[in-house]
Amino acid sequence: MSLQNQYQQRRKALHLTQQDVAERTGMVRQQYQRLERGGNPRLETLELAADGLNAKLMLVPLEKWHAVQSLLKGEVGEAQGLDADPWKGLLGDDD
């Protein structure tokens, strides 16, 4: 799933319009609309939009990508090699 689709799905899950997100972030609606349509936003714009959607951007190591995707889909059994706390150590932090 593309990043643009993730923004759109998150916005809809929160029952927000593009205008609502724009107002929450201080950007204009057209700027947010371009983000959802696949524009080429700056990192600050992506972070600002994520904050407006009560979310955070995160880099996921490629070797952990499938395990993260499985967890996000609720397929905990599919996330191979994870212990009782499926998030523990997932991103390389052993805390």
C-alpha positions as CSV (number, residue, x, y, z in Angstrom):
1,M,0.0,0.0,0.0
2,S,1.4,3.4,-0.9
3,L,2.1,6.1,1.5
4,Q,-0.6,8.3,-0.1
5,N,-3.2,5.5,0.4
6,Q,-2.2,5.2,4.0
7,Y,-2.8,8.9,4.6
8,Q,-6.1,8.7,2.9
9,Q,-7.2,5.6,4.8
10,R,-6.1,7.1,8.1
11,R,-8.0,10.3,7.4
12,K,-11.2,8.4,6.5
13,A,-10.8,6.1,9.6
14,L,-10.8,9.3,11.7
15,H,-13.9,10.6,9.7
16,L,-12.0,13.7,8.6
17,T,-12.2,15.6,5.3
18,Q,-9.1,16.8,3.5
19,Q,-10.1,20.3,4.7
20,D,-10.3,19.1,8.3
21,V,-6.7,17.7,8.1
22,A,-5.5,20.9,6.4
23,E,-7.0,23.0,9.2
24,R,-5.5,20.7,11.9
25,T,-2.0,21.1,10.3
26,G,-2.1,24.7,9.1
27,M,-1.6,23.8,5.5
28,V,-4.0,24.7,2.7
29,R,-6.4,22.0,1.5
30,Q,-4.8,21.8,-2.0
31,Q,-1.4,21.0,-0.4
32,Y,-2.9,18.1,1.6
33,Q,-4.9,17.0,-1.5
34,R,-1.7,16.8,-3.6
35,L,-0.1,14.6,-0.8
36,E,-3.0,12.1,-1.1
37,R,-2.8,12.2,-4.9
38,G,0.8,11.3,-5.0
39,G,2.6,14.6,-5.2
40,N,6.2,14.9,-4.2
41,P,5.9,16.5,-0.7
42,R,8.8,17.5,1.5
43,L,9.6,15.4,4.6
44,E,8.3,18.3,6.8
45,T,5.0,18.1,5.0
46,L,4.7,14.4,5.5
47,E,5.4,14.7,9.2
48,L,3.0,17.6,9.5
49,A,0.2,15.7,7.8
50,A,1.0,12.6,10.0
51,D,0.7,14.7,13.1
52,G,-2.6,16.0,11.9
53,L,-3.8,12.4,11.6
54,N,-2.5,11.5,15.1
55,A,0.1,9.3,13.5
56,K,3.9,9.2,13.1
57,L,6.2,8.4,10.2
58,M,8.6,5.5,10.8
59,L,11.4,3.9,8.8
60,V,11.1,0.1,9.0
61,P,14.2,-2.0,8.3
62,L,13.5,-4.0,5.1
63,E,14.2,-7.3,6.8
64,K,11.4,-6.5,9.3
65,W,8.9,-5.2,6.7
66,H,6.8,-8.4,6.3
67,A,6.6,-8.9,10.1
68,V,5.5,-5.3,10.6
69,Q,2.9,-5.7,7.8
70,S,1.6,-8.9,9.4
71,L,1.2,-7.2,12.8
72,L,-0.6,-4.2,11.3
73,K,-3.0,-6.6,9.5
74,G,-3.6,-8.5,12.8
75,E,-1.8,-11.6,11.6
76,V,0.3,-12.0,14.7
77,G,0.8,-15.7,13.9
78,E,2.3,-14.8,10.5
79,A,4.9,-12.6,12.1
80,Q,7.7,-15.2,12.3
81,G,10.2,-15.2,15.1
82,L,8.3,-12.8,17.4
83,D,7.8,-13.6,21.1
84,A,4.8,-13.0,23.3
85,D,5.3,-9.2,22.9
86,P,5.1,-9.0,19.1
87,W,6.5,-5.5,19.0
88,K,9.6,-6.3,21.2
89,G,12.8,-6.1,19.2
90,L,10.8,-5.7,15.9
91,L,12.7,-2.5,14.9
92,G,16.0,-3.6,16.3
93,D,15.6,-2.0,19.7
94,D,16.0,-4.6,22.4
95,D,14.4,-2.5,25.1
